[in-house]
Amino acid sequence: MQRYTINQIRSELERNQGEPYTDEQFKLLLAGFTAYALRQRLYSAVGVFKARKRGWMSAQMAHFFKLYAAQ
């Protein structure tokens, strides 16, 4: 299974945006993604929490997170 670390994802998002996220901004972005994933029935809150806790996301979850962050 292909996976991406949270730090890799954060670096890519910062590069695309052109400016770095503060830790607080990134935590809020992850919290917003959790709510979005629940509304869209993509993942459970526990699934996103576990991904954050272990420090990596599956390629599919990372893809959806990047799409969410780009919106």
N, C-alpha and C positions, 0 to 999 in steps of 0.2 A: 504494500500500500504506500502510495506516495503521500508525503506529508511536508508541511512547512512550519517552521518555528514561528512563534508569535513575533519575535524580533525580526525575522526575515520579512514577514508581512508588513510590520510597522515601517521598516526601512523602505520597502517598495512603495507604500502609500505616501510616505514623506517625500520620496523622490518624485512621484507623480504630482504631488500637490505643490512641491517647490519650497516647502517650509516644514520644520519639525513640529511634531505634536508634543505638548507637555504630557507628563504622566497622567494628569487629571483629565485632559482632553481625550487621551487614548482610552482611559478607563470608561469614560462616558460614551465613547464610540462603541466599545464592546458591549456596554449595557444596552445601548440602543439597538445593536445588532441582535442581542438576545430577545428583546421585545419583538423586533421585526421577524426573527426566525419563528417565534411562537405564532404570530399573526398569520404568517405564510405557511405554517405547518411544515417547516423545513426541518427543524430540530427542536428538542425540548430545552427548557432552561437548564436542566441538569447536564445535558449534552454539551452545551456551550460552556457552562461552568467548568466541567471536567477538562475540556480542551484548554481553557485558560489556565487551570491549575497545573496541568501536566506540561504546558508550555508549547504545545504544537496543535495544529489543526490538520485534518485530512485535506487533501487537495480540493475536494468538492466543497467542504465547509469554507476553506480559504477563498475559493472562487466566489461564493455567495457573499462572504464578508467584504471582499474587495468591491464587488458590485454595489453593496449597500453603502460602503464608504464613499464611492464615487457619486452617489446621488446627492 
